[in-house]
Amino acid sequence: MSKKCISIDIQDTLQDAYNLIKRNNINQIPITSSGNKIVSMLYKKNILNYLMDDLNNATNIVNKPIKELKLPELITTDPISDIRRVAQVMLDFNIHAIPVVDESDILVGIVSQTDIIKAVSSIPQFQLWA
């Protein structure tokens, strides 16, 4: 889990979200409300889809507050979840990262595919029998 998690407030615009994603070279960003409570995740492909749905109004769309957009459903995990279960959920739902929240849905981190690869790579080797 990465504890230093970049997020964006639901009051910010789609353009603000895109700028954060681009500046930090990430593929998704958690959306939070006041008090760092998780609301949704915004992926690069979501931004593209919003624009493609109405190319004639692209300027208006990127300047809309995130709270006015139809946001994707959210899947979260807690800090003590088994990494294998988190990986399975990511595979099942074809997502690249899952926000980690406490019992009050406050964002405490994020688990990405990279985090899972790092965790798996530190497991002692096992032998395969042919």
Secondary structure as the mmCIF struct_conf table of DSSP 4:
data_model
#
loop_
_struct_conf.conf_type_id
_struct_conf.id
_struct_conf.beg_label_comp_id
_struct_conf.beg_label_asym_id
_struct_conf.beg_label_seq_id
_struct_conf.end_label_comp_id
_struct_conf.end_label_asym_id
_struct_conf.end_label_seq_id
STRN STRN1 SER A 2 SER A 2
BEND BEND1 LYS A 3 LYS A 4
STRN STRN2 ILE A 8 ASP A 9
TURN_TY1_P TURN_TY1_P1 ILE A 10 GLN A 11
BEND BEND2 ASP A 12 ASP A 12
STRN STRN3 THR A 13 THR A 13
HELX_RH_AL_P HELX_RH_AL_P1 LEU A 14 ARG A 23
TURN_TY1_P TURN_TY1_P2 ASN A 24 ASN A 25
BEND BEND3 ASN A 27 ASN A 27
STRN STRN4 GLN A 28 SER A 33
HELX_RH_3T_P HELX_RH_3T_P1 SER A 34 ASN A 36
STRN STRN5 LYS A 37 TYR A 43
HELX_RH_AL_P HELX_RH_AL_P2 LYS A 44 ASP A 53
TURN_TY1_P TURN_TY1_P3 ASP A 54 ASP A 54
HELX_RH_3T_P HELX_RH_3T_P2 LEU A 55 ASN A 57
HELX_RH_AL_P HELX_RH_AL_P3 ALA A 58 VAL A 62
TURN_TY1_P TURN_TY1_P4 ASN A 63 ASN A 63
BEND BEND4 LYS A 64 LYS A 64
STRN STRN6 PRO A 65 PRO A 65
HELX_RH_3T_P HELX_RH_3T_P3 ILE A 66 GLU A 68
BEND BEND5 LEU A 69 LEU A 69
HELX_LH_PP_P HELX_LH_PP_P1 LEU A 71 GLU A 73
STRN STRN7 THR A 77 THR A 77
TURN_TY1_P TURN_TY1_P5 PRO A 79 ILE A 80
BEND BEND6 SER A 81 SER A 81
HELX_RH_AL_P HELX_RH_AL_P4 ILE A 83 PHE A 93
TURN_TY1_P TURN_TY1_P6 ASN A 94 ASN A 94
BEND BEND7 HIS A 96 HIS A 96
STRN STRN8 ALA A 97 VAL A 101
TURN_TY1_P TURN_TY1_P7 GLU A 103 SER A 104
STRN STRN9 ILE A 106 ILE A 106
STRN STRN10 LEU A 107 SER A 112
HELX_RH_AL_P HELX_RH_AL_P5 GLN A 113 SER A 121
TURN_TY1_P TURN_TY1_P8 SER A 122 SER A 122
BEND BEND8 ILE A 123 ILE A 123
HELX_LH_PP_P HELX_LH_PP_P2 PRO A 124 GLN A 125
#
